Amino acid sequence: MIQLSDDFDYKRLLRYTFPSVIMLVFTSIYSVVDGFFVSNFVGKTPFAAVNFIIVAEVMAVLVAVLLLLVKRKKYQY
């Protein structure tokens, strides 16, 4: 586990952030491919609905993460 008191170097930073970057890349590729198939084979209205749902999903995850961090900070000390 990486501690904040450890010495900083780019190898540790990359090792720590690499999984998040890979997940973000694959999520973006999935969204583009999904949008392509929905817009070409289903239509414009369902494509707009998918885009609204993605925004709602991201907002729900944001709220969940924020609540988790607040709760963790509350019981950390």
C-alpha positions as CSV (number, residue, x, y, z in Angstrom):
1,M,0.0,0.0,0.0
2,I,1.2,3.5,-0.8
3,Q,1.5,5.8,2.2
4,L,1.5,9.6,1.9
5,S,4.7,9.7,4.0
6,D,6.5,7.6,1.4
7,D,8.9,9.2,-1.0
8,F,7.2,10.4,-4.2
9,D,8.4,9.1,-7.6
10,Y,6.7,8.8,-10.9
11,K,6.8,5.0,-10.9
12,R,4.6,4.8,-7.8
13,L,2.3,7.5,-9.2
14,L,1.8,5.6,-12.4
15,R,1.4,2.3,-10.6
16,Y,-1.3,3.9,-8.4
17,T,-3.2,5.7,-11.2
18,F,-2.9,3.1,-14.0
19,P,-6.0,1.0,-13.2
20,S,-8.2,4.2,-13.0
21,V,-6.9,5.4,-16.3
22,I,-7.5,2.1,-18.0
23,M,-11.0,1.9,-16.6
24,L,-11.7,5.4,-17.9
25,V,-10.5,4.6,-21.4
26,F,-12.6,1.4,-21.6
27,T,-15.6,3.2,-20.3
28,S,-15.2,6.0,-22.9
29,I,-14.8,3.5,-25.7
30,Y,-17.9,1.6,-24.5
31,S,-19.9,4.8,-24.5
32,V,-18.9,5.7,-28.0
33,V,-19.6,2.3,-29.4
34,D,-22.9,2.1,-27.6
35,G,-23.9,5.5,-28.9
36,F,-23.0,4.5,-32.4
37,F,-25.2,1.4,-32.4
38,V,-28.1,3.0,-30.6
39,S,-28.1,6.1,-32.9
40,N,-27.7,4.0,-36.1
41,F,-30.1,1.1,-35.4
42,V,-32.7,2.4,-32.9
43,G,-33.0,6.2,-33.6
44,K,-32.4,9.7,-32.3
45,T,-34.8,9.7,-29.5
46,P,-33.5,6.5,-27.8
47,F,-29.9,7.9,-28.3
48,A,-30.9,11.1,-26.4
49,A,-32.5,8.9,-23.7
50,V,-29.3,6.9,-23.3
51,N,-27.3,10.1,-23.0
52,F,-29.6,11.4,-20.2
53,I,-29.4,8.1,-18.4
54,I,-25.6,8.2,-18.5
55,V,-25.6,11.7,-16.9
56,A,-28.0,10.5,-14.2
57,E,-25.8,7.4,-13.5
58,V,-22.7,9.5,-13.2
59,M,-24.5,11.9,-10.8
60,A,-25.7,8.9,-8.6
61,V,-22.1,7.5,-8.4
62,L,-20.8,11.0,-7.5
63,V,-23.3,11.3,-4.7
64,A,-22.5,7.8,-3.4
65,V,-18.7,8.5,-3.5
66,L,-19.1,11.8,-1.7
67,L,-21.3,10.2,1.0
68,L,-18.8,7.4,1.4
69,L,-15.9,9.8,1.8
70,V,-17.8,12.0,4.3
71,K,-18.7,8.9,6.3
72,R,-15.1,7.6,6.2
73,K,-13.7,11.0,7.3
74,K,-16.2,11.1,10.2
75,Y,-15.0,7.8,11.6
76,Q,-11.3,8.1,10.8
77,Y,-10.3,9.9,13.9
